[in-house]
Amino acid sequence: MEHNTTKSRRAFLYQLSLAGLSIPLASSTFADEQKQTTMQQKKEGKLGIALVGLGGYAGGQLAPALQQTEHCYLAGIVTGTPSKIPVWKEKYNIPDKNIYNYDNYDSIKDNPDIDIIYVVLPNSMHAEYVIRGFAAGKHVICEKPMALTVADCDKMIAAAKKAGKQLSVGYRLQFEPHNLEMMRLGTTKVYGDIKKMTAGFGFMIGDPTQWRLKKDLAGGGPMQDLGIYCVQGICYTTGMVPVAVTAQEGPKTIADKFKEVEQSLKWQFEMPNGLVAEGEASYGSNMNFLRAEAEKGMFELSPAYNYGGLRGKTPEGPMNFTNINQQAKQMDAMALSMIKNQPSIASGEMGRRDVKLITAVYEAMATGKKIKIQ
């Protein structure tokens, strides 16, 4: 299995590097402008972020969000697709010396412009590039899920400690006002004890060749990609960590897409106080909610997990929060914790917890048994 995974990773990176374009040299005027921009950002005390992997999330969400941040900025990129370089370089004013590929990635250690590495690669590559990022002496933000195994999470946490740097996981909703309100209402028992807790996230997945449907790159299907939001929501709304789980895989109605991973699944977390919290994730149906039924009424988000347009309601009416740029808020909060040398809310330990819970869900699904979570 390890051999196949390694081959798949290499094949993925090889595909990224097929478009063999050379990096154009910046004119002296352009280079001077870039240098001045970098110096100004540093003078303002901002931390430079290098995005590792320029897929849809990096290009569509993170890079634009970094134009709105106060404590960090887009300083560099790491990509295996040379054809993307001129576009990113011009759009975001990135100097040649801050552009890397997967072969010279480790030399980022010599670049003082880069303070933080943000790993936005397929799930199975997180551990390797996070650990190498710490070896380069940088802080690291890793997209969720943190890794595919608890053992890899432990290695990543150990690498952070050895480097004396911070590890954060890209849990944007930990900083989003609607979800923070769910957290407050649940943990402070504004409406009494929660009697029923449910969460669901799903959509109809498109391209059947994408990496999210390949087990050795994604580690699984919608549980890894979407179910993790439900796991998070259940934990931060109840303020508890599950102690046991049962789970059931759903039917595969789109067989050509789901040869390697689940199409959908449901699970039931047993919480320490006896509450049963139900979760569901799917690549074959649309759902998007986080709901708590308490002694004095119900409070919920629907949609709960989107990048924007979140809506919430309580027994007293709708939640009146402005939707924010979640990624900008997330990266600013993480950069500020690094500047102040304070632990991030979305820590490596939180990422490890969720990987442990997801692993238990998959074991319960595979065995049909209740799995205790130590």
N, C-alpha and C positions, 0 to 999 in steps of 0.2 A: 504493500500500500504506500509506504514511504517512497519507494522507487517511482511509482506512478505519479505521486504528487509532485516529486521533484521534476520529473519530465514535463508535467503539465505546466508548472511554474516557468520552466525554461522556455517552453513553447509559447507561453503567453507573452513573456518579455521579448522573445524573438519576433513574434508578430508585431509587437509595438515598434520594433526598430527597422521594419522592412522598408519604410519610405526613406530612402537614403539621400536626404537633402543635407547640404552643408549649412553651417550656421554663418549667416552673413556678418561681416564685421561692421560695427557701428562707426559712423563718421565721428570725427573728433568732437564736433559740436554736440552731437547727440550724446556721446559718451560723457562730455562735461555736464550736460543737463542731468543725466542720470546720476552722476556723482554728487551734484548739488542736492538733488532730491533725497538721496540716501543720507547725506550729511544732515539735512534738515530734519528728517525723520528721527535719526539718532539723537540729534540735539534736543528734540522734544521728548526724549526718553522712551520712544516706542521700540518694541522688539520686532525684529525682522523674522517673518515666517517664510519657509520654503515649502511649497506643496509638492508632495511626492505622489505622482500619478495624476494625469490631467484628463480624467474621464468626465462624465456628465455632472457629477456632484461637485467636483473641484471647479469646473468651468462655469456651471450654471448657478452655483450657490456660494461656494467659499470665496472665490476670487472677487466676485461683485461685492460680497459682504465686507471684504477687507478694504474696500474703498470707503466704508462707513465706520470703521473702527477708530477708537481713540488711543488705544494702548499697544497696538501692533499694526503691521502693514505687510503687504506682499513684497517680499524681498527677493525671492528666487523660486525656481521650478526645477523639478527632476522629472524627465520624461524619456521614454524610449521611442517616441514618435517625432523624428526631426521636422516633419512637415508642420507640426503645431508650434514650433519655436518662433518663427517670424511673427505669427499672429499674436501670441502671448507677449512677445517682446515689445511689439509696437503698442498693443492695447494697454499694457500695464507698466511700460517704461522700465523693463528689466534689463540690467546690464549683462553683457556676455559672460563676465566672470561669475555671475550668479545663476548660470544655466548649466545644469548637470544631466547626465544620463545614468543608466543603471550600472555602467562599467566604472565611471569615475565618482560615483555617489559618495564613497568614503572620504574623498578628498575635501568634502564640505567642511571637514574639521578645521581646515586652514582659513576659512572665510569668516571674518568677524561680522559681516553684514547679517549672517544667518544666526539667529538665537534659538529659533524653534523649528523643528521639522514636523510637518503635519502629514501623516501617512494615510493616503486615500487610495490604497491598492485593494485588490480582491482579498477576502478574509484570510485565506491560507498564507498570504505573504506578510501579514501584519507583524507577526513575531520577529521575523528575520530583519525587516527594515526598521522596526522600532529599536531592536537591540543594537543594530549597526548605527542608528542615530545617536544612541547614548554613548557608544564607543567613540563617536565623533565629538563628544562633549557638548551635545545640544539638549535642550528640553524637547520633549516629544508629545504631540497630540496624536492619538490613534483613533481612526474611525471605529465605530462599533460594528460587529462584536469585537472585543479586544483581541481575541484569538480563537482558535478552534478547540483548544484543550486547556484545562486548568494548569497542567504542567508548563505549557508555553506562557501562560499568564505569570506564573511564578518566576520564570526566567526573565521576563520583561520587567517585572517589579524589582528583581535582584539587580538587573542591569542599570535601572534608574538609581537605585541606592548606591551602587558602586561608582557611578558617574557623579553623584551628588546633584542630580537634576530631577525635574518633575515629570511625571507621566500623567497625562490627562486623557480621558476617553471622550469622543465626540457626542456626548449626551446633551444636545441642544435644548431639550425640553426641561432640563434641570434649571434653566435660566428663563423660561418662558412664563409670563404672568398667569395665564389660564391654568397651566399645570401646577404652578406654585400655589395657586388658590385651592386646587384639589388637594394638594399636600397639606395645606393649612387646615382646611375644613375637616379632613379625615383625621389627622394626627392630634388636633386639639379638640376633637369630638364636638364641634359646633352644633351638630344635629344629633348628638348621641352616638352610641356605638354603631358601627357598620354591621348590618345584618346580612347583606348580600353584596358581593363585589364581582363585577364582570368587565371584561375588556376584549376588544376585537379590532383587528386591523387586517385588511385584505384589499387586493385589487386584481384585475385581469392582467396578467403579465404578457408582454409582447414577444419580442424577438426570441425564438426558440434556441438560438445559438449563443445567447449571452452567457457570461461567466456565472451569473447567479443560479443557473440551472445545472451547473457542473459541480458535482459533489467535491471533487478534489480542490477546487478553487473556492467554493462558497461554504463548504462544510455541511450543507443541508439546504433546505428550501426556505419557505416563508418564515419558519421559526427563527432562523438566523437574521433575516432581513427585517421582518415586520413584528414577529412575536416578541422580540426583545423590547419593543416599545411597551407592549402589554405587561411584560414582566416588570419593567421599570414602573409603569403606572400603578400596578397592584402594590408594589413595595412602597412607593413613596406616598400613596394615598392612605394605606393602612399603617404605615410606619413600622411594618414588620417584614421579616424574612421568612419564607415558607419553610416548613419542616418535613413535608412529604408531598408527593405528587402522583397522580394517575394521568394517563393520556391515551388518546385514540387518534389514529391516522384516518383522514377522510378518504373518500373514493377518488381514484384518478380518472377523471372524465376527459382529460386532454392528454392522451397517452404519449403523443410524440414529444411533448415538452417535459414530461415528468418521468423519464426513464431512470434518472439517477437520484432525484430528490422528491420529497413529499409535495403534493399539490396543496394540501391543507391538513390541519390537525387541530384538535381541541385538547385542553388539559385542565386539571383541577388541582390547584394548590391548597394544601391544608396548612392553615396559618397557626401560629403558636397558641392563639386563644380559641381554637376550634372552628373559626370562620373558614368556609370553603370559598376560594376565589377562583372564578372560571375565566379562562383565556382561550382565544381562538385566533389563528392566523391562516391566511389563504392567498394563493396566487390565482384562484379561480372564481372569486366572488368579491364584491365590494362591501366593505364595512370599515368603520372608523369611529370608535367610541371608547370612553372610559367612564364607568358608571358605578356609583356607590349608593346603595339603599340603606339608609340609617333609621334609627328609632323615630326621628322627627322629620323624616322626608328624604327625598332623593336629590343628589347633586351629581352632575355629569358634564362631560365634554363631548360634543359631536358636531363637527369633526374634532378629534383630539390630537392627532399626530402630524397633520400637514405642516408645510413650511409657512403657511399663512391662512387667514380665514377661519381661525379657531373660534368656536362659540361654546359658551358654557351656561348652565342654568342651575339654580338652587331653589329650595322651597320659597325663597323670598323674591324670586325673579331671575332675570338674566344676569350673567356676570358682565360687568361693564369695564372691560379691559381693552386697550388699544393693541392691535396686532403689531408686533415688532419684527425687525430683521433678526431672526433667532440665531443665525450663524454669527452675525456681528456681535451680538450680546454674549454668546458663548465664548468666542475667541477673545473678546475683551476681558471677560471675567477670568479666563484661564491665564492670559498674559499678565493681568494684574496680580494674580496669585503667585506667578513666577517672579515678578518684579519685587513683590513684598516677601518672597520666600515663605509663603503660607500654603498649606495643603489645598488643592483644588477640591471643590465639591464632587466633581466628576472624576474621581481618582482611579488609579490602577486597581486599588482594592475593590472599588465598586464594579469595575469591569470584570474582575476575577469572579466576584459573587455572581454576576449574571451569567457568565460562561458556565459556572458550576450548576446553576439552576437550569440552563438550557440543556446541558449534558444529562441532567436527571430527567428532564421532560422526554428527551429522545430515548433514554433507557426505558422509561415507563411505557412509551409508545411501542417500542420493539418487543418488550417482554409481556405486556398486558398486566403487569404487576404494579402494586403501589411501591414506589421507591422512597425510602427515607433519605432526607437530606441532612447530613451531619453539619 
